[in-house]
Amino acid sequence: MKQAGSLRISPHEIAFDIDGVVTDTMGSFIRIARERFGINGLKKEDITSYWLDECLPVPEEIIEEIIAIILNDPWQAGLEPLPGAIESLRALASDSPLVFVTARPVRGPIESWLRERLELPDDRIEVIATGRHEAKAEVLKGLGKGYFVEDHLKTCQELVRHGIMAIVLDQPWNRNGSTPFRRVRSWEELSALFAPVS
């Protein structure tokens, strides 16, 4: 397995998850819960599990409805990028096309959102929707990617078993216990791992 250490990652070697890595998906969840369902007092720090029904005092049917909004209509959901994500990705795209691998069941809505936000030529963005977390490793292997930025620890464990280095973008839901993965706390910190763009 590759080690990040002081190694600079070439842009063509890396791919990215979307929710919780590029997008502030949980911020949208909290806002929709407040504005549409009158559920106040939720904070991102309350989301201590990737599975929301395990950590939030929100009925399961409301969780499912909010997630459906986020999946099907990022604009209605008010989905926003995480700080620094758009700028960093645009810089990388000047050297290599961007590849996003998501467990979302359909790629259309989030692909349109990414293209609108990144304002890059069509051939600089590829979005692959696997429909399940377990499929990401094989997809990344097929693409020849050695590194992947992810927020879901179970997926990271699967990637490592396939020889792909998982880089965890720190979030409240992935801080449970110590992990062997390289952890970054911001896009600024993540960008410092990339080799200089030519």
N, C-alpha and C positions, 0 to 999 in steps of 0.2 A: 504494500500500500504506500502511496506517496505521502510525504510529510511536507507540510507548509513551511514551518520553521522560518528561516530567512529566505527560502525560495520564493522567487517572484513568479506568480502564475500567469501564463500567457492567456490572453483573452479567448483564444480559440479552444482552450482546454476546459473552460468552465461553462456551466449552465445554471439556471436559477429557477427556484420555486417562485410562485407569485404571491399567494395569500400569506401575509405575515412576514414576507421578505421584501417584496416590492410595494405591496399595498398595506395600508393600515386597516385591514379587514375587521379586526376586533373593535377599532374605533367606530367604524360604520355600524357594527352590530349594536354597540352601546347607544349610539345616537338614534337608531331606528327604534330600539326598545323604549327609549324615552319619548320620542316624538310621536310614534304611532301607537304605542301600547301603554304609555303612561307609567313605564317602569323606571323609576328614578333611583339614583344612588349607586348605579353600577360603575365600577372603575376597571381599567385594564388590569390593574394589579390583582383584582378579584379572580381573574381568569387564570387559575393555577393548573388547569388541566386542558389538554388539547380538546377534550370532549366536554362541551359546554354544560351538558346536563349533569356532569359530575361536580361542578363547582359553582354554578349560578342558581339563585333562587328564582328561576324563570320556568314556567310550564313548558314541557317538552314540545307541545304543539306550537307555541309561540317561537321557540328556538327554531323549529323547522321552517316556520313561515318567514322569519327574518333571514335565515340562510338562503331560502329560495329567492328572495328579493336580491340578495347580494350576488348569487350565482347567475341569475337571469337578466338583471338590469343594473350593472354597476353605476350607471348615472343616477337612476332613481335612488339607489342606496347611498349616494353621495360618497362613493369610494374615492379615497385620496391616497397618493403615494406617501411612503415613509420619507422622512427628511433625507435629502441627498441622493435618493434612489435614481430619480430621473436624470440628474446631472451626471452621475457616475456611469449610468448605462449608456447615455449618449456618447460619452467619451470612449467607452469600450467599443461601441458600434463603429467608430471610425477605423478600428483595426480589424474587427471580426464581427460577423453577424451575431446577433443576440439569440440565444436559445433559451426558451422557457418550457419547463416540464411541470405540469400541474395535475393534481388528482381530481380537478374539477371534471364533471361528466361531459361537458361540452366546452369547446374552446371559443366559439363565436363571440359571445358578449365580452369576455375578458380580452380576447385578441383585439377587438375593435377599440376597447378602452386603452389598451397599451399603445396601439398605433396612434391614437389621437393624442395621448399624453407625450409620447416619445418624439412624435413628428419626424420619423425616419422613413427613408424609402422602403417600399414593401419587401425588398430582398434583404433587408438588414434585420428582420424580425421573423423568428419561427416560434410558433406556439404549439405544443403537443399536449393534448388532454388525455390522460391515461384512464380516468374514471376511478382509479384506486391507487393508493399509496404504494402497494406492493409491486406495481408494474414499473415504477420509475427506474429502478436499477437496470433492468434489461434494456429499457429505452436508452438510457445514458450510455450503457456499454455499446449498444449498436451505433450510437453517434460518435463514439470514441472520446467521450468526455471523462476526464480524470477527477474533476472537482464539481461539487454541487453545493449551492447555498440553500439551506433548508431550515425550517423552524420546528419540524416535527421529529422528536428524538427517535421514535420507533423507525421512521424512514431512514434516519441517519445510520442506525444500526444495520439495516438491510443493505444500505449502500456500501458500508465498510466491508461486509461479507463478500461483496462483489468487487472489491479492490478499488472502489471510488472513494476519494476523500470527501467526507462531509464537513462542511463549514456551517456552524450553527449561528444564525442571527438571533441574538439574545432576546427572549421574550418571557413574560411572567410564566407562561405555560410550559417552558422547557428548562426550568431551573430546578426541577426536582431531582436531588441527588447529584453526585459528581458524575461526569461523563468524560470519555477520553477525546472528545471531538474538539477541534479548534473552534473557539467561540469568539465572535466579534460583536461589539455592542452598538455599532452604528455603521452606516454606509461609508463614512469617512475612514473608519478602521478597516472595513472590508476593502476599500479601494487601495489601501496601502499595501495589500498583498499582491496587487496586479503588477505585472511587468510594465514598464513605461510604454505607453501607446506610441507607435511609430508615426 
